Every structure is written in structure tokens, then in C-alpha cells.
Amino acid sequence: MDLAQKVSDHPWGRGAEPHSVLALSSRDGDAQEVAVKSMIDTSRAWAGRLLVFAGAMLCALRCAPGQLISVEGEKPFQPPSGFASKQREAAERDRRTRIEADHPYTLSELVDLAERYNPSTRAAWENARAAAARLGIARSDLLPALNAVALANTTRQGILFNDIVVQQTLGVFQPMLQLNYLIFDFGGRSARIDEARQQLLGANLSFNRTFLDVLFETMRRYYELLNSVGQRDAAQANFDNAETVRKAVDARLNVGLATLPDALEARAAAAQANFTLQAAIGDVDIRRGDLLSLLGAAPSERLQVQPLAEIPTPEHLDIDVPQATERSLSLRPEIGQQTAEREAARAEIRAARSAFFPSLQLQGEVGVYRTYGKQDLFPGGYVGPQGEWNVNATLEWDLFDGGRRSNQLAEARANERRAQAQIDQTRDEVEQQVWTAYVTVRTAFYQRDAAAALLAASQSSYNAALRAYQLGLRSTVDVVSAQRTLAQALSSDVSARTTLLTGLADFAYRTGDLLQEASRKSHP
């Protein structure tokens, strides 16, 4: 077939009469020149559109609202407008604790509120839930992955057809299902699952540690509040006693039985007692706010607690220190958490070792495709739907990776040794903490008994000194001194009792008994 016959068969040549090869060649050259000019004009138009689009995007980026950083280093950053209201809303969203102002709360009730509403326990619980989700992610590697994919593609490009360039358009639509399954990897998946399982155990023990911390912190702040209330009551009693002495001195001064310096001394003592009382009243409000913040309530809430006089304390100390130390090594959650980290490191070692061996993976896909194509010199064509499938079994073995796997294995072994060293360090710290807590409790028992004896003696001394002063048998200095000694005895008695309660709570915290007792409780 000659060139004239080819052109006559083309759409451009139908109905045309071929005169000569030269004329046809000239016509083909004109057509090619027109096509090239059209392509150049089209390219220029697209280039102009791209420039306009790029300019619009640049303007949008420069004119976008908001300020990423402070314009000047000497001035604070200004958040966007409306952000302050979102910040306040976020801070107030989770406030759920409601305090009954007329109800005196016991320690167990306060502990229950802290366990339910303290933000740190909720954060630790969500961290444990995230670890459980990571375990589920690791377990998903045991099952095949099935994906639905739909590919739609269209292209238009120039191709060389004989001695001319022809524009060609292709369109493909191809929906399919893809299957990927790791058949065998020498224990890599099981090691990663075991690592995730140990991490979940560590997260649960971390929650127990947070739970234990919140429990002890509630008790400690509760006893601090009781101590502040007791100190306020002692300061009030001291102020009342100082006023009694001042009135007695003023009465004797009015009848000429006391001197003005005696009266000034008594008035100074009363003023000092009032100063101490006001400080004690403020400290009560501060300690109450500390406890309320731990419960997830506003520090300004009105909170009443069970009085110190209604809280019983043991009469004697009955603690076996070696047994308590052994018990703490089994119950303290931080030791358990570090043990889980060590086991996770061992699983990481197994996973790193599996990387030195090959893995076998199955890949498959099945679907249909539809294709449309057209060249400018010919009519378009369509094919479809046509079924297709493909299955591959891939054996992959990394022979050289620049030492990456060896370094990963060395890192995993170092993590195991570090975890064991942390366990040894925590063991020593726990044993020291248990011993210190025991000595503190033992001392607190002696101090409580001594403070009770001091209070009884100081009260009797004050009563006798005041009576003797009223009878003219003692001086003002003596009665003021007895009043100050009684004030110190009242404060020491309250401090000794609350210190004993705090010491007992601290000993149970250090041994882990608090957590064991809390696990026996049932909450609705």
C-alpha cells in the first residue's frame, strides 16, 4: 500500500482525490505545522493558567488569617480571636465533682471521689486503653489484610505514528480486591505481640501506681487539713486563754494590784495569739483547697470533713519490718512495671533476631478492568469488562543492610540490661523507703504519747497559774508563760496525732498495702 492509499483511508483523506505524492506530502506538512502551532498555543494557555493558579495560592498563603509566631521577640504571642473562649470551655468541660456543703466527709468517701474524678487516674486509664489497642494492632498481623481498590486513570499524550506525531487518549477503570498475608517470619510477629502484651501489663501497673499515688495523696492532704483545723482550734483556745489572762490583769490593774507593764505584757500576748489564729484560719482554707483540687472540684467549694477527735488510732506498734519489706517487693507497682519493661525488652530481642531470617508472604489480587482508547487519526475503541487475577508468593531475605539489624539487636539487649538495672535500683529504694517509714511511725507513736502527757501537764499548770494569779500568789509573767506553754502543748498534740496518722498511711503506701486494701473494696 502506497502513501496515497494510506491517506485516502484516513479520515482526513476520505473524499479527497490524490493528485500526487508531492502534493500529499505538502498537505501533510501543512497539517503537521498547524497541529504543532495548535499544540504550542495550547501549551501557552496552560502555562498561563498555571501561573495564575500559583499566584492565587501564594496570595492565599500570605493573606491567610492567624499568626504562627510572635511578630516581635520582645512581645508575647497573641492567640487568635475566640481561642480564649475555647480554652475556658475545654478547662471546664470535665469538671464533674459536686461537693455537698452540709455533709461531713469521711476519709473513705474522699478516697472514693478521688479515685473516680481525679484527672491523673483518668489519664492513666486512657493510657492503659491505648496500650490495649496497640496489642490489638500487633495481633492483627496474624490475619490477612484485604483491601478494595478502584483505579481510574486517563492520559493524553503525543506518540510517534510512522512519520507523524498523533495525540492519543487512554482511559482505564479497574476495580479489584487485594490480599496480603504474611505466612511465616520465624517468630517475628509473635515476638511483637508478646512485646505489646508486656507493654499493656506495664501500662496497667502504671495505672496502679497512679491509683496508689492518688490514694495516698488524698490521705496525706486529708490529714494535713485535719492538722490545720486542729491548729486553728488550738490557736482559738490559745487566744481565748490569752484574753482570759488579759482581762484578769486589767481587772487587777483597775484595783491597783497590777502594774501597767503587766497589763501591756498581757495585751501583747493576746495580740500575738490573735495573729497566730488568723494565720491558722488562712492555712485551713489553703489545705481545704489542696484537697478539693485533688478531688477534681473547685478549690473554693465548701468542704466539711470528719473531725480529728472521731478518728481512732492504734494504741501500739505491731509491725514486722522484714515481712513488710518482702511484701513491698511483691506489691509495689513500679517494680512490676519495670519487670514488664524487661520482659518487653526480651520480646524485642526475639523480634530483632527474627529479622536475620527470611519471611514468606502471599499476595493476590482479583478484579475487572475497562479500557477506552482513541487516536486522533482513528476511531476510538473500548474493551471491557474483562476479568483478571494475580497471585504471588514472595520469599524475602535481607542479606545485607549495613549493620542495621545487628544494631537493633544490640539496642534490644541494652534495653533489657537497663530494665534489670532499674529493677535493682528500685528494689534498694523501696527497702530504704519501708525502713524510713517504719522509723517515722515508731517515732510518731512515742511523740503522740509524749504530746498527750505534755498537754495534760500544761493544762494543769495553766489552770493552777491562773488561779494563783487571781489570788495574788503568782506574777503576770508566770501566768503568761504558762499560757504560752499550753498553746505549744495544744499545737504539739494535734501535730503528733496527725503525724501518726500520716505515718501509718505512708507505711502502707511504701509497702503497697494501700493498693491491696483498695482492690478488696467494691465500688458501685
C-alpha positions in Angstrom: 0.0 0.0 0.0 1.5 3.4 -1.1 1.3 6.6 0.8 -1.7 7.9 -1.3 -3.7 4.8 -0.4 -2.8 5.3 3.3 -4.0 8.9 3.2 -7.2 8.0 1.4 -8.0 5.5 4.1 -7.5 8.1 6.8 -10.5 10.3 7.9 -8.5 13.4 6.6 -8.1 11.8 3.2 -11.6 10.4 2.7 -13.4 12.1 -0.2 -10.1 13.7 -1.4 -8.6 12.9 -4.7 -4.9 12.1 -4.6 -3.1 14.1 -7.2 0.5 13.4 -6.5 2.8 12.2 -3.8 4.4 15.6 -3.7 1.1 17.4 -3.2 0.2 14.9 -0.4 3.5 15.4 1.3 2.9 19.2 1.1 -0.5 18.8 2.6 0.8 16.5 5.4 3.5 19.2 6.2 0.8 21.9 6.4 -1.3 19.7 8.7 1.7 18.9 10.9 2.6 22.6 11.0 -1.0 23.5 12.0 -1.0 20.7 14.6 2.3 21.9 16.1 1.1 25.5 16.2 -2.1 24.4 17.9 -0.1 22.4 20.5 2.1 25.4 21.2 -0.9 27.7 21.6 -2.5 25.1 23.9 0.8 24.8 26.0 1.0 28.6 26.3 -2.6 28.7 27.5 -2.0 26.0 30.1 1.2 27.7 31.2 -0.7 31.0 31.8 -3.4 29.2 33.8 -0.7 27.5 35.9 0.9 30.9 36.6 -2.4 32.4 37.6 -3.1 29.4 39.9 0.3 29.7 41.5 -0.1 33.4 42.1 -3.5 32.8 43.7 -2.1 30.2 46.1 0.8 32.4 47.1 -1.6 35.3 47.8 -3.9 32.9 49.8 -0.9 31.7 51.9 0.3 35.3 52.6 -3.1 36.7 53.3 -4.3 33.7 55.4 -5.7 34.8 58.9 -3.8 33.8 62.0 -0.3 34.3 63.4 2.0 31.4 63.6 4.6 33.1 65.8 5.0 36.4 67.6 6.0 39.2 65.3 8.4 40.7 67.7 10.6 38.7 70.2 10.0 41.3 72.9 6.2 40.9 72.9 4.1 37.8 74.0 2.3 35.8 71.4 -1.3 36.7 70.8 -3.6 33.7 70.2 -6.3 34.0 67.5 -9.6 35.7 68.4 -12.0 33.4 70.0 -9.3 31.0 71.3 -9.7 32.2 74.9 -13.3 31.0 75.0 -12.4 27.6 73.6 -9.6 27.3 76.2 -12.0 28.2 79.0 -14.6 25.7 77.7 -12.0 22.9 77.4 -10.9 23.6 81.0 -14.4 23.5 82.4 -15.7 20.5 80.3 -14.7 17.6 82.6 -15.4 19.2 86.0 -17.8 16.6 87.4 -17.2 16.5 91.2 -20.0 18.0 93.2 -19.4 18.6 96.9 -22.2 18.6 99.4 -21.6 21.6 101.7 -23.5 20.3 104.7 -22.2 16.8 104.6 -19.1 16.0 106.7 -17.0 13.7 104.5 -15.1 10.7 105.9 -11.7 9.6 104.6 -13.2 6.7 102.7 -15.7 9.0 100.9 -12.9 11.4 99.9 -10.8 8.5 98.6 -13.8 7.3 96.5 -14.2 10.7 95.0 -10.5 11.0 94.2 -10.5 7.6 92.5 -13.4 8.5 90.4 -12.7 12.1 89.4 -9.0 12.8 89.7 -7.7 13.7 86.2 -4.5 11.8 86.6 -6.3 8.5 87.2 -8.4 9.1 84.1 -5.2 9.9 82.1 -3.5 6.7 83.3 -6.6 4.7 82.5 -6.7 6.1 78.9 -3.0 5.3 78.6 -3.8 1.7 79.5 -6.6 1.6 76.9 -4.2 2.9 74.3 -1.8 0.1 75.2 -4.6 -2.4 74.8 -5.3 -1.0 71.3 -1.6 -1.4 70.4 -1.8 -5.1 71.4 -4.8 -5.4 69.1 -2.8 -3.8 66.3 0.1 -6.3 66.9 -2.4 -9.2 66.8 -3.8 -8.1 63.5 -0.6 -9.2 61.8 -1.7 -12.8 62.3 -4.6 -12.3 59.9 -4.6 -11.4 56.2 -5.2 -7.9 55.0 -7.9 -7.5 52.4 -8.2 -4.2 50.5 -10.7 -2.9 47.9 -9.0 -0.7 45.3 -10.5 1.2 42.4 -8.1 2.6 39.9 -9.3 5.3 37.5 -6.8 6.8 35.1 -6.8 8.9 32.0 -3.9 10.1 29.9 -3.4 12.1 26.8 0.0 12.3 25.1 1.6 12.5 21.7 3.1 9.4 20.2 5.1 8.9 17.0 3.0 7.1 14.4 5.0 6.3 11.3 6.4 9.8 10.4 3.8 12.0 12.2 3.0 12.7 15.9 -0.5 11.7 16.8 -2.4 12.6 20.0 -3.6 9.6 21.9 -6.1 9.4 24.7 -6.4 6.4 27.1 -8.9 5.8 29.9 -8.8 2.9 32.4 -11.1 1.9 35.2 -10.0 -1.1 37.2 -11.8 -2.2 40.5 -10.1 -5.0 42.3 -9.6 -6.8 45.7 -6.0 -7.2 47.0 -5.0 -9.8 49.6 -1.7 -9.6 51.6 -0.8 -12.3 54.1 2.5 -12.9 56.0 2.7 -16.7 56.1 5.9 -17.1 58.1 8.6 -14.9 59.6 10.5 -17.1 62.1 8.6 -15.7 65.2 8.8 -12.0 64.5 5.0 -11.5 64.8 4.7 -13.5 67.9 7.6 -11.6 69.5 6.0 -8.3 68.6 2.7 -9.5 70.1 4.4 -10.5 73.3 6.2 -7.2 73.5 2.8 -5.4 73.1 1.3 -7.6 75.7 4.1 -6.8 78.2 3.7 -3.1 77.4 -0.1 -3.4 78.2 0.8 -5.1 81.5 3.2 -2.2 82.2 0.5 0.3 81.4 -1.9 -1.4 83.8 0.7 -1.4 86.5 1.4 2.3 85.7 -2.3 2.9 86.3 -2.0 1.1 89.6 0.9 3.3 90.5 -1.1 6.4 89.7 -4.0 5.0 91.6 -1.8 4.3 94.6 -0.3 7.8 94.4 -3.7 9.4 94.3 -4.9 7.3 97.2 -2.0 8.2 99.4 -2.1 11.9 98.3 -5.7 12.0 99.3 -5.0 10.7 102.7 -2.0 12.9 103.2 -3.9 16.1 102.2 -6.8 15.0 104.4 -4.6 14.6 107.4 -3.0 18.0 106.6 -6.4 19.5 106.6 -7.2 17.9 109.9 -3.9 19.2 111.3 -4.7 22.7 110.1 -8.2 22.5 111.6 -6.6 21.3 114.9 -4.0 24.0 114.8 -6.8 26.6 114.2 -8.8 25.2 117.2 -5.6 25.2 119.3 -4.9 28.8 118.2 -8.5 29.7 119.1 -8.1 28.1 122.5 -4.8 30.0 123.0 -6.5 33.3 122.0 -9.3 32.6 124.5 -6.7 31.8 127.2 -4.8 35.0 126.3 -7.9 37.1 126.5 -8.7 35.5 129.9 -5.3 36.4 131.2 -5.6 40.0 129.7 -8.9 40.5 131.4 -7.6 39.2 134.7 -4.6 41.6 134.5 -6.8 44.5 133.6 -9.1 43.7 136.5 -6.2 43.7 138.9 -4.8 46.9 137.3 -8.1 48.7 137.9 -7.9 48.0 141.6 -4.3 48.8 141.8 -3.0 45.2 142.3 -1.1 45.1 138.9 1.2 47.4 137.1 0.9 48.9 133.7 3.8 46.8 132.3 2.0 43.7 133.4 -1.1 44.8 131.5 1.0 45.6 128.4 2.6 42.2 128.6 -0.8 40.5 128.7 -2.2 42.7 125.9 0.9 41.8 123.7 0.4 38.1 124.4 -3.3 38.4 123.4 -2.4 40.3 120.2 0.2 37.6 119.3 -2.4 34.9 119.9 -4.8 36.7 117.6 -2.1 37.0 114.9 -1.4 33.2 115.2 -5.2 32.5 115.0 -5.6 34.4 111.7 -2.7 32.6 110.1 -4.2 29.3 111.2 -7.6 30.2 109.7 -6.0 31.1 106.4 -4.0 27.8 106.4 -7.2 25.9 106.8 -8.6 27.4 103.6 -5.4 26.6 101.7 -5.3 23.0 102.9 -9.0 22.6 102.0 -8.3 23.9 98.5 -5.4 21.5 98.1 -7.7 18.6 99.0 -10.6 19.8 96.7 -8.3 20.2 93.7 -7.2 16.6 94.1 -10.8 15.5 94.1 -11.4 17.4 90.8 -13.5 20.1 92.4 -13.1 23.8 92.6 -10.8 24.9 95.5 -13.4 27.5 96.6 -16.0 24.8 97.3 -17.2 24.4 100.9 -16.0 21.1 102.3 -16.6 19.7 105.7 -14.6 16.7 107.0 -14.8 14.3 109.9 -13.1 15.8 113.0 -9.8 14.6 114.2 -11.2 13.5 117.6 -13.5 11.0 115.8 -10.6 9.2 114.1 -9.3 6.2 116.0 -5.5 5.5 116.1 -3.9 2.2 117.2 -2.6 2.0 120.7 0.7 0.3 120.0 3.0 -0.5 117.1 2.9 -4.1 115.7 5.0 -4.2 112.5 7.3 -6.9 111.3 9.8 -5.0 109.2 11.4 -7.9 107.2 7.9 -9.2 106.3 6.8 -5.8 105.3 9.9 -5.3 103.1 9.3 -8.7 101.3 5.7 -7.7 100.9 6.6 -4.4 99.3 8.8 -6.1 96.7 5.8 -8.1 95.6 3.1 -5.3 95.8 4.8 -2.1 94.7 3.5 -1.4 91.1 6.7 0.4 89.9 8.7 -2.8 90.4 6.1 -4.7 88.5 6.1 -2.1 85.7 9.8 -2.3 85.4 9.6 -6.1 85.3 7.1 -5.8 82.4 9.5 -3.5 80.6 12.3 -6.1 81.0 10.0 -8.8 79.5 9.1 -6.4 76.7 12.8 -5.9 76.0 13.3 -9.7 75.9 10.5 -9.9 73.3 12.1 -7.1 71.4 15.3 -9.2 71.3 13.4 -12.2 69.8 11.8 -9.8 67.2 15.3 -8.5 66.3 16.7 -12.0 65.9 13.9 -12.9 63.5 14.9 -10.2 61.2 18.1 -12.2 60.3 15.9 -14.9 58.7 13.7 -14.9 55.6 10.0 -14.2 55.5 7.3 -15.8 53.2 4.4 -13.6 52.1 1.4 -14.3 49.9 0.0 -11.5 47.7 -3.0 -11.8 45.4 -5.5 -9.6 43.6 -8.6 -10.2 41.5 -10.8 -7.7 39.6 -12.0 -6.4 36.3 -10.9 -3.7 34.0 -12.5 -1.4 31.4 -10.3 0.5 28.9 -11.1 3.1 26.3 -8.6 4.5 23.8 -8.6 6.9 20.9 -6.1 8.3 18.4 -6.8 11.4 16.5 -6.3 9.6 13.2 -8.5 6.6 14.0 -11.9 6.0 15.7 -11.9 5.2 19.4 -12.1 1.7 20.9 -13.5 0.2 24.1 -12.7 -3.1 25.9 -14.4 -4.4 29.0 -15.3 -5.6 31.4 -12.5 -8.2 31.4 -11.6 -10.3 34.5 -8.0 -10.6 35.7 -6.2 -12.0 38.7 -2.7 -12.4 40.0 -1.1 -14.4 42.9 2.4 -14.1 44.1 4.3 -16.0 46.8 7.3 -13.9 47.9 10.3 -15.2 49.8 12.2 -12.2 51.1 15.6 -12.4 52.8 17.7 -9.3 53.6 21.3 -10.3 53.1 23.0 -7.0 53.8 21.7 -3.9 55.4 24.7 -2.0 56.6 24.5 -3.4 60.2 21.0 -2.2 60.9 19.7 -5.5 62.2 22.8 -6.1 64.3 22.5 -2.6 65.9 18.7 -3.2 66.5 19.6 -6.4 68.3 22.3 -4.7 70.4 19.8 -1.9 71.3 17.3 -4.5 72.4 19.8 -6.3 74.6 20.9 -2.9 76.1 17.2 -2.2 76.9 17.0 -5.5 78.8 20.1 -4.8 80.9 18.9 -1.2 81.6 15.5 -2.5 82.7 17.1 -5.0 85.1 19.4 -2.3 86.5 16.3 -0.1 87.1 14.7 -3.0 88.9 17.7 -3.3 91.2 17.8 0.4 91.8 14.0 0.5 92.7 14.4 -2.5 95.0 17.1 -0.7 97.0 14.9 2.5 97.1 11.8 0.6 98.2 13.7 -1.2 101.0 15.0 2.2 102.2 11.6 3.8 102.0 10.0 1.0 104.0 12.6 1.3 106.7 12.3 5.1 106.9 8.5 4.8 107.0 8.8 2.3 109.9 11.1 4.5 111.9 8.8 7.5 111.3 5.8 5.6 112.6 7.7 4.3 115.6 8.8 7.8 116.4 5.3 9.1 115.9 3.9 6.7 118.5 6.4 7.9 121.1 5.7 11.6 120.2 1.9 11.1 120.5 2.3 9.7 124.0 4.7 12.4 124.9 2.5 15.1 123.5 -0.5 13.8 125.3 1.4 13.9 128.6 2.7 17.4 127.8 -0.8 18.6 127.1 -2.2 17.3 130.4 0.7 18.8 132.4 0.5 22.1 130.6 -3.3 22.4 131.1 -2.9 21.7 134.8 0.0 24.2 135.0 -2.0 26.9 133.3 -5.1 26.4 135.4 -3.0 26.5 138.6 -1.0 29.6 137.4 -4.2 31.5 136.5 -5.9 30.6 139.8 -2.8 31.6 141.8 -2.5 34.9 139.9 -6.2 35.7 140.6 -5.3 35.1 144.3 -2.2 37.2 144.1 0.2 34.4 144.6 1.8 34.4 141.0 3.1 37.1 138.8 1.9 38.1 135.3 5.0 36.7 133.8 4.2 33.3 135.3 0.7 33.1 134.0 1.6 34.4 130.5 4.4 31.9 130.4 2.0 29.1 131.4 -0.5 30.2 128.8 2.2 30.1 126.0 3.4 26.7 127.2 -0.2 25.4 127.0 -0.6 26.8 123.4 2.6 25.0 122.3 1.3 21.8 124.0 -2.1 22.1 122.2 -0.3 22.5 118.9 2.1 19.6 119.6 -0.8 17.3 120.5 -2.6 18.0 117.2 0.6 17.7 115.2 1.6 14.4 116.9 -1.8 12.8 116.2 -1.9 13.8 112.6 1.7 12.9 112.1 1.0 9.4 113.4 -2.0 9.0 111.0 0.1 10.3 108.1 3.0 8.0 109.1 0.7 5.0 109.1 -0.7 5.9 105.7 2.9 6.4 104.4 4.0 3.0 105.7 1.0 1.3 104.0 1.8 3.3 100.8 5.5 2.2 100.9 4.7 -1.4 101.4 1.9 -1.5 98.8 -0.7 -2.5 101.4 -2.9 0.5 100.4 -3.3 -0.8 96.9 -4.1 -4.3 98.2 -6.7 -2.9 100.5 -8.2 -0.8 97.8 -8.5 -3.8 95.5 -10.7 -5.5 98.1 -13.2 -2.6 98.1 -16.2 -2.8 95.8 -17.5 0.4 94.3 -20.9 0.8 92.8 
